[in-house]
Amino acid sequence: MFNTLIASGVVFLQLVILFLFVAILTDSPVLPRIAPWTTISLRVLFVGGAFISLVYEYIFLYAPCMLCWYQRIAIFGIAILALTGNVQKSALLRKQISIFALGGLLFALFHNIIDIFPTGVDVCGANGPSCLARYIYEFGYITIPMMALTVLSLGLLLVYIAKRFPHTTLAE
């Protein structure tokens, strides 16, 4: 039940990514209305992602592999950074979050590739839990690496929107 609920949330976030991507490509007038909410959205997204990661590890006892740890480092780092300031007003904060998100995204992308196209080579299994183990498999494609990929992708899009519209506020 919990996995299905979280997976449904991930599908919703993927639809948000699609919407934002199309809005960016078409230079939609909705983007300046979204921009003031980027800091709050990043905080909720990454603190929620960090919390759910801890729930899976400490309540459901899903042991993270090495690739999962690298993705978690990015998510936890962004959660802490997002709580420290306003993403729209700080170019340094946007750069820091972008670096964390891009790094985590690359690990998540690699993790998804070896999950979707298994070669039998276990990148992490020699030093700990196997990265080929699927603790979650909802809707035929939602796995823990897909959750991380979704969260980190949405984070990058939100930072881009904050950078593009730095002077819009909630009052406008």
C-alpha positions in Angstrom: 0.0 0.0 0.0 2.8 2.5 1.0 4.8 1.6 -2.1 1.8 2.2 -4.4 1.1 5.5 -2.7 4.7 6.7 -3.2 4.8 5.3 -6.7 1.6 7.3 -7.5 3.3 10.4 -6.2 6.3 9.7 -8.4 4.0 9.4 -11.5 2.4 12.7 -10.5 5.9 14.3 -10.3 6.8 12.9 -13.7 3.7 14.5 -15.1 4.8 17.8 -13.5 8.2 17.4 -15.2 6.5 16.9 -18.5 4.4 19.9 -18.0 7.3 22.1 -16.9 9.5 20.8 -19.8 6.8 21.7 -22.4 6.2 25.1 -20.6 10.0 25.9 -20.9 10.2 24.8 -24.5 7.1 26.9 -25.5 8.1 29.8 -23.3 4.7 29.6 -21.5 3.4 32.6 -19.6 2.7 30.2 -16.7 6.5 30.1 -15.8 6.6 33.5 -14.1 3.7 32.3 -11.9 5.5 29.1 -11.0 8.9 30.9 -10.2 7.9 32.3 -6.8 7.1 28.8 -5.6 10.4 27.2 -6.6 12.1 27.6 -3.2 9.2 26.1 -1.3 8.8 23.4 -3.9 12.4 22.4 -3.7 12.2 22.3 0.1 9.1 20.1 0.1 10.4 17.9 -2.7 13.9 17.1 -1.3 13.0 17.0 2.4 10.2 14.6 1.5 12.6 12.6 -0.7 15.1 12.4 2.2 12.3 11.4 4.6 11.0 8.7 2.3 14.5 7.4 1.8 14.9 7.0 5.6 11.5 5.3 5.9 12.5 2.7 3.3 15.9 2.1 5.0 14.9 2.1 8.7 11.2 1.0 8.7 11.1 -1.3 5.7 14.7 -2.3 6.2 15.7 -1.9 2.5 19.5 -1.8 2.4 20.7 0.9 0.0 23.4 -0.1 -2.5 26.4 2.1 -3.2 24.7 3.8 -6.1 21.7 4.5 -3.9 24.0 6.1 -1.4 25.4 8.5 -4.0 21.9 9.5 -5.0 20.9 9.9 -1.4 24.0 12.2 -0.8 22.7 14.4 -3.5 19.1 14.4 -2.2 20.1 15.0 1.4 22.6 17.7 0.4 19.9 19.5 -1.6 17.4 19.2 1.2 19.9 20.9 3.5 20.8 23.6 0.9 17.2 24.3 0.1 16.4 25.0 3.7 19.3 27.6 4.0 18.0 30.3 1.6 15.9 31.6 -1.3 16.8 29.9 -4.5 15.5 32.8 -6.6 17.7 35.3 -4.9 21.0 33.4 -4.5 23.0 32.5 -7.6 25.4 30.6 -5.4 22.6 28.5 -3.9 21.3 27.7 -7.4 24.7 26.6 -8.6 25.3 24.4 -5.5 21.9 22.7 -5.9 22.5 22.3 -9.6 25.8 20.6 -9.0 24.3 18.2 -6.4 21.3 17.5 -8.6 23.3 16.9 -11.7 25.7 14.6 -9.9 22.9 12.6 -8.3 21.1 12.6 -11.6 24.0 10.9 -13.4 24.2 8.2 -10.7 20.4 7.7 -10.9 20.5 7.5 -14.7 23.3 4.9 -14.6 21.4 3.0 -11.9 18.3 3.0 -14.0 20.2 1.8 -17.1 21.6 -1.2 -15.3 18.2 -1.9 -13.8 16.3 -1.7 -17.1 19.0 -3.4 -19.2 20.5 -6.0 -16.8 23.8 -7.4 -17.9 24.3 -9.5 -14.8 27.3 -7.3 -13.8 26.6 -6.2 -10.2 28.4 -2.9 -9.7 27.7 -2.7 -6.0 27.3 -6.3 -4.9 31.0 -7.0 -4.0 31.0 -4.3 -1.3 27.5 -4.5 0.1 23.9 -4.8 -1.0 23.3 -5.6 -4.7 22.3 -2.7 -7.0 20.3 -5.2 -9.0 17.9 -5.9 -6.1 14.4 -4.5 -6.8 12.7 -3.8 -3.5 10.0 -1.8 -5.3 8.5 -2.4 -8.7 5.2 -0.6 -9.1 3.3 0.1 -12.4 5.9 -1.8 -14.3 8.7 0.7 -14.0 8.7 2.6 -10.7 11.8 1.5 -8.7 13.8 3.3 -6.1 16.4 4.5 -8.7 13.5 5.8 -10.8 12.2 7.7 -7.8 15.6 9.4 -7.3 15.8 10.2 -11.0 12.4 11.8 -10.9 13.1 13.9 -7.8 16.5 15.1 -9.1 15.2 15.9 -12.6 12.4 18.0 -11.1 14.9 19.7 -8.9 17.0 20.7 -11.9 13.9 22.1 -13.7 12.8 24.1 -10.6 16.3 25.6 -10.3 16.3 26.5 -14.0 12.9 28.3 -13.6 14.2 30.1 -10.5 17.3 31.2 -12.5 15.2 32.4 -15.4 12.7 34.4 -13.3 14.7 35.6 -10.3 12.7 38.7 -9.6 9.2 37.4 -9.4 7.7 37.2 -6.0 4.5 35.7 -4.5 2.9 39.2 -4.3 3.1 39.8 -8.1 
